[in-house]
Amino acid sequence: MSFDYLGLSDELLSAVKDAGYTEPTPIQKKTIPATLQGRDILGIAQTGTGKTASFTLPLIDILSQGRSRARMPRSLILEPTRELAAQVAESFEKYGKNSKLTCALLIGGTAFTDQVKLLDKGVDVLVATPGRLLDHMERGNVMLNGVEILVVDEADRMLDMGFIPDIERICKMLTKKIQSLFFSATMPPEVKKLTDTFLKDPKEFEVSAPTATAVTIDEHLVQFRGDDKLKRNILRYLLENNDIKNAIIFCNRKKDVKVVNKSLNVHKFSAAELHGDLHQETRTEVLDAFKKGKVKILVASDVAARGLDIPDVDHVFNFDVPSNPEDYIHRIGRTGRAGKKGTAITLASQSDKKYLDGLFKFLDKKIPLLKIPEEVLGGEKKTAKKDNKKEPENQSDKRNKGESKKSGAKEENKSHTNGKPVVGMGDHVPDFLTR
């Protein structure tokens, strides 16, 4: 089936064709006609299935009739992260190029005044994160009584980030006559309660089981006994010994994102970090550099695990086993997209046993083991024993040896950075990061 049979306008079909798409995904086939009919929608689909176009396309046609009024948007799309919100806004620009619809993006990290100017002009489509939207509402910059269509995207991610109370507060401010579309990769009880409250006789679509991983992804597991220093050594070995065009490395904590990124930079890898503590302008620049190939490796927290439109990622590494097994699906879903092959490798030490067992139970399968050379794991080659016993060292020898080691370490650090501080790291690089 092509897009021609989904009920979209000729102008919109032309924009879809110009974007290079000819056949809709399963979630688009099911969702677009029902949305055009005015039905409430509950869509359950894992990341990378084309959810964004499944609601942006019908919204463009529905909103093509009518005019917006100042500070009263005609549709509202809620996203859990700034990156997802920006991606949805880009989608409206791409597909709505033949329409006269206006779109505003309300996210943190950008100027309030510019956003207020857009709202004052009146917008057809308002894409926002919950926190920034509520900030504008409390200042009287935006009113929701003109909203005709509501979209809540990545509802389970909203739950993980603590946004469900904000979503409930926003939904209660909308009129009861609106059309509502909720999308989620999984359906935990809290999200189910939310949809039961705010959706009216919805059409439910589920395109795949939430525990399924894409068949285009080759999954591997590396198990070892050791600390994070050994884990970084294994990661570097994998990066050096695989044919990698680009890669995303996921860490559970922002602190580890920073450490891993600095370590890779010290060892001359082209890497950049992406996490919630970065200013929005910096996050946008990092993503743009990665998409354009200026940066080969992206070290990220789970802020990058869902919805980012980076179609050509060929490797994903889980530096940490995710504490929430559902995040594994979303992380590795960054590769193997649009029918292309991808590789996902997870590193697990003995301290990850609890999370690893939970992941196996969630997936209902084991992840194939990937063998790593013994010397990489810290093993030493056997050498012949010497007959002569080692002479004891006096205190002076020990001091001299210690000073020599310190001097050697400094020289080694200097060689890694060519005598210059690494960009973004300050003048001091901890010794443990150079090993």
C-alpha positions in Angstrom: 0.0 0.0 0.0 1.2 3.5 -0.8 0.4 6.8 0.9 -2.1 7.5 -1.9 -4.7 5.3 -0.3 -4.6 6.8 3.2 -6.9 9.8 2.5 -4.2 12.5 2.5 -4.5 15.6 0.3 -2.6 15.9 -3.0 -0.4 18.8 -1.6 0.6 16.7 1.3 1.3 13.6 -0.8 3.6 15.8 -2.9 5.6 16.8 0.2 5.8 13.2 1.4 7.1 12.1 -2.1 9.6 15.0 -2.1 10.9 13.7 1.3 11.7 10.4 -0.3 8.9 8.2 1.2 6.8 5.9 -0.9 5.3 3.3 1.5 3.8 4.0 4.9 4.9 2.0 8.0 2.4 -0.3 9.8 1.6 2.3 12.5 1.1 5.0 9.8 -1.2 2.7 7.8 -3.4 2.2 10.9 -3.3 5.6 12.5 -3.6 8.1 9.7 -7.0 7.1 8.3 -8.5 6.8 11.9 -7.1 10.2 12.8 -8.6 11.8 9.7 -11.9 10.4 10.7 -11.7 12.3 14.0 -11.1 9.3 16.3 -9.1 9.3 19.5 -6.0 7.2 19.1 -4.0 5.0 21.4 -0.9 3.8 19.5 1.6 1.3 21.0 4.7 1.1 18.9 8.4 0.8 19.7 10.9 3.5 18.6 11.8 3.7 15.0 8.4 2.7 13.6 7.4 6.1 12.1 5.2 7.4 14.9 6.0 11.0 14.2 4.7 11.0 10.7 1.7 9.0 11.8 0.3 12.1 13.6 2.0 15.0 11.8 0.6 14.0 8.4 -3.1 13.9 9.3 -2.8 17.0 11.6 -1.5 19.0 8.6 -4.6 18.1 6.6 -7.0 18.5 9.5 -5.7 22.0 10.4 -5.5 23.2 6.8 -9.0 24.7 7.3 -9.3 27.5 9.8 -7.2 30.2 11.3 -5.2 30.6 14.4 -5.6 33.3 17.0 -3.1 35.1 19.2 -1.9 33.0 22.1 -4.5 30.3 21.3 -2.9 27.4 19.4 -5.2 25.1 17.5 -3.2 21.9 18.3 -0.8 20.9 21.0 1.9 18.2 20.9 3.7 17.3 24.1 7.1 15.7 24.0 9.3 14.5 26.9 12.6 16.0 25.7 13.8 19.0 23.8 15.3 16.9 21.1 12.1 15.0 20.4 10.1 18.3 20.4 12.6 19.9 17.9 12.4 16.8 15.7 8.6 17.0 15.6 8.7 20.7 14.7 11.1 19.9 11.8 8.7 17.2 10.7 5.9 19.8 10.4 8.2 22.1 8.4 9.2 19.2 6.0 5.7 17.8 5.4 3.8 21.1 5.7 5.8 23.1 3.1 2.8 23.2 0.8 0.5 24.5 3.5 0.3 27.9 5.3 0.3 26.4 8.8 2.4 28.0 11.5 4.3 26.1 14.1 5.9 27.2 17.4 8.4 25.3 19.5 8.4 25.8 23.3 11.4 24.1 25.0 13.8 25.0 27.7 17.3 26.4 26.9 15.9 29.0 24.4 14.8 32.6 24.9 11.3 33.2 26.4 10.9 36.5 24.4 11.3 34.8 21.0 8.7 32.2 22.0 6.3 34.9 23.2 6.5 36.7 19.9 5.5 33.6 18.0 2.6 32.9 20.3 1.4 36.5 20.0 1.2 36.1 16.2 -1.0 32.9 16.6 0.1 29.4 15.8 -1.7 26.4 14.4 0.7 23.8 15.8 2.3 24.2 19.3 5.1 21.6 20.1 6.2 21.8 23.7 7.8 20.0 26.6 5.5 20.0 29.7 7.6 22.2 31.9 8.2 25.0 29.5 4.5 25.0 28.4 3.4 25.4 32.1 5.9 28.2 32.5 4.2 30.1 29.6 0.7 29.3 30.9 1.5 30.7 34.3 2.7 33.9 32.7 -0.5 34.2 30.6 1.5 33.8 27.3 -0.7 30.9 26.1 -4.2 29.7 26.5 -5.4 26.2 25.7 -9.1 26.7 25.2 -8.6 26.9 21.4 -6.9 23.5 21.1 -8.7 21.1 18.8 -6.2 18.2 18.8 -3.9 17.0 21.5 -1.0 14.6 20.9 0.9 13.1 23.9 4.0 11.4 22.5 6.3 8.9 24.3 3.8 8.6 27.2 5.9 6.0 29.0 8.9 8.2 28.8 6.9 11.0 30.3 6.3 8.6 33.2 10.0 7.8 33.6 10.8 11.5 33.7 8.1 12.4 36.3 5.9 14.4 33.9 2.6 12.5 34.4 1.3 15.0 37.0 2.1 17.8 34.5 0.3 16.0 31.7 -2.8 15.5 33.9 -2.8 19.2 34.8 -2.5 20.2 31.1 -5.2 17.8 30.0 -7.7 19.2 32.6 -7.3 22.7 31.1 -8.4 21.5 27.6 -12.0 21.4 26.4 -13.8 18.0 26.5 -14.5 18.2 22.7 -10.9 17.8 21.6 -9.5 14.9 19.6 -6.7 13.2 21.6 -3.8 11.0 20.3 -1.6 9.1 22.8 1.5 7.2 21.7 3.7 5.0 23.9 6.2 2.2 23.4 4.9 0.3 26.4 1.8 0.5 28.6 2.7 0.6 32.3 -0.3 0.9 34.7 0.2 4.6 35.3 0.0 5.4 31.6 -3.0 3.1 31.2 -4.8 5.0 33.9 -4.0 8.3 32.1 -5.3 7.1 28.8 -8.5 5.6 30.4 -9.1 9.1 31.9 -8.6 11.3 28.9 -9.3 9.2 25.8 -12.8 8.7 24.5 -13.5 5.4 22.9 -10.1 5.3 21.3 -9.0 3.2 18.4 -6.1 1.1 19.7 -3.2 0.0 17.5 -0.2 -2.1 18.5 2.2 -2.8 15.7 4.7 -5.0 17.6 5.3 -6.4 21.0 7.2 -4.0 23.3 9.8 -6.6 24.1 10.8 -7.2 20.5 14.1 -6.1 19.1 14.4 -5.3 15.4 15.5 -8.3 13.3 18.0 -5.9 11.5 20.1 -5.6 14.7 22.9 -8.0 15.6 23.0 -8.2 19.4 26.1 -9.1 21.4 27.0 -9.3 25.1 30.5 -8.9 26.6 30.8 -10.3 30.1 33.8 -9.7 32.3 35.1 -9.4 35.8 36.6 -6.0 36.6 36.1 -2.3 37.2 35.2 0.7 35.0 38.9 1.1 34.0 38.8 -2.4 32.4 35.4 -1.6 30.9 36.8 1.5 29.2 39.7 -0.7 27.9 37.2 -3.2 26.4 35.2 -0.4 24.9 38.2 1.0 23.1 39.2 -2.4 21.9 35.7 -2.9 20.4 35.8 0.6 18.8 39.2 -0.1 17.2 38.5 -3.7 16.0 35.1 -3.2 14.4 34.3 -1.6 11.1 32.5 1.4 12.7 31.2 4.3 10.6 29.6 5.9 13.7 28.3 4.8 17.1 26.3 5.9 20.1 27.5 4.8 23.5 24.9 4.8 26.3 25.7 5.3 30.0 23.2 5.1 32.9 24.6 8.2 34.6 25.5 11.6 33.3 28.7 11.4 35.4 29.8 8.4 33.5 28.9 10.0 30.1 31.4 12.8 30.9 34.1 10.3 32.1 33.8 8.0 29.0 33.8 10.9 26.6 36.9 12.4 28.2 38.6 9.0 28.1 37.8 8.6 24.4 39.1 12.1 23.6 42.3 11.4 25.4 42.8 8.3 23.3 42.3 10.2 20.1 38.7 9.1 19.3 36.3 11.6 17.7 33.7 11.7 20.4 31.3 14.2 22.0 28.9 14.0 24.9 25.1 14.5 25.0 23.1 14.7 28.3 20.6 16.8 30.1 23.0 19.1 31.8 24.2 20.7 28.5 22.7 23.9 27.4 20.2 23.4 24.6 22.3 25.3 22.0 25.2 22.9 22.8 23.0 19.8 22.6 21.8 21.0 19.2 25.3 21.6 17.9 26.5 18.2 19.1 23.6 16.4 17.4 24.2 18.3 14.2 27.9 17.5 14.2 27.1 13.8 14.7 24.5 13.7 12.0 26.9 15.4 9.6 29.8 13.0 10.4 32.0 15.7 12.0 31.8 13.6 15.2 32.1 9.8 14.9 31.0 8.8 18.4 28.2 10.1 20.6 28.4 9.3 24.3 24.9 9.8 25.7 22.5 9.4 28.6 19.0 8.1 27.9 18.0 11.5 26.7 19.1 10.4 23.3 17.6 6.9 23.5 14.2 7.6 22.0 12.9 9.3 18.9 16.1 11.0 17.6 16.0 10.9 13.8 19.6 9.6 13.1 18.9 7.0 10.4 22.5 5.8 9.6 23.9 4.8 13.0 25.6 1.4 12.5 26.7 0.6 16.1 25.2 1.1 19.5 27.2 0.3 22.7 25.6 -0.1 26.1 28.5 0.9 28.4 26.1 0.1 31.2 23.3 -2.5 31.3 20.2 -0.3 31.6 18.5 -0.5 35.0 15.1 -0.4 33.2 15.0 -3.3 30.6 12.6 -1.3 28.4 15.4 1.2 27.8 17.4 -1.5 26.2 14.8 -1.6 23.3 15.0 2.1 22.8 18.8 2.3 23.0 19.5 -0.3 20.5 16.7 1.0 18.3 19.0 3.8 17.3 20.6 1.4 14.9 19.2 -1.1 12.4 16.6 1.5 11.2 14.8 1.7 7.9 15.7 -1.8 6.9 19.5 -1.3 7.4 21.7 -3.6 9.4 23.0 -2.5 12.7 25.1 -3.9 15.6 24.4 -3.5 19.4 27.0 -4.5 22.0 26.3 -4.5 25.7 29.1 -4.6 28.4 28.3 -6.3 31.7 30.5 -6.8 34.7 29.7 -9.0 37.8 27.9 -6.0 39.4 25.4 -5.9 36.5 24.0 -9.4 37.3 20.7 -8.2 38.7 20.0 -5.9 35.8 21.2 -8.5 33.2 18.9 -11.2 34.7 16.0 -8.7 34.5 16.9 -7.9 30.9 17.0 -11.6 29.9 13.6 -12.2 31.5 12.1 -9.1 29.8 13.4 -10.1 26.4 12.6 -13.8 27.0 16.0 -14.7 25.5 19.7 -14.6 26.1 22.0 -12.2 24.2 24.7 -14.0 22.3 28.1 -13.7 23.9 31.0 -12.0 22.2 34.5 -13.3 23.0 37.2 -10.8 23.9 41.0 -11.7 23.8 42.4 -12.6 27.2 45.0 -9.9 27.1 42.3 -7.2 26.7 40.5 -8.6 29.7 43.6 -8.2 31.8 45.2 -11.7 31.4 49.0 -11.9 31.2 51.0 -14.2 29.0 53.0 -16.8 30.9 56.7 -16.2 31.2 59.6 -18.5 32.4 60.4 -18.3 36.0 63.8 -16.8 36.9 66.1 -18.7 39.1 67.6 -15.7 40.8 65.6 -14.1 43.6 64.8 -10.4 43.5 67.1 -8.3 45.7 65.2 -6.3 48.3 65.0 -2.6 47.6 66.2 0.0 50.1 64.2 3.1 50.9 66.3 5.3 48.5 65.6 2.8 45.6 61.9 2.9 46.3 61.8 6.7 46.3 63.7 6.9 43.1 61.5 4.3 41.5 58.4 6.1 42.6 59.7 9.4 41.2 60.6 7.7 37.9 57.0 6.3 37.6 55.5 9.7 38.2 57.7 11.3 35.6 56.8 8.5 33.2 53.1 9.0 33.8 53.4 12.7 33.1 55.3 12.0 29.8 52.6 9.5 28.8 49.8 12.0 29.5 51.7 14.6 27.4 52.0 12.2 24.5 48.3 11.6 24.5 47.5 15.3 24.2 50.5 16.4 22.2 51.5 18.6 25.1 48.2 20.6 24.9 45.0 20.4 26.9 42.2 18.5 25.3 39.3 20.7 24.1 36.5 20.9 26.6 38.6 19.2 29.4 40.4 22.0 31.0 44.2 21.9 31.6 44.2 18.8 33.8 43.3 15.3 32.7 43.2 12.7 35.5 45.8 10.0 35.1 43.2 7.2 35.2 41.5 8.5 32.1 44.6 8.0 30.0 44.8 4.3 30.7 
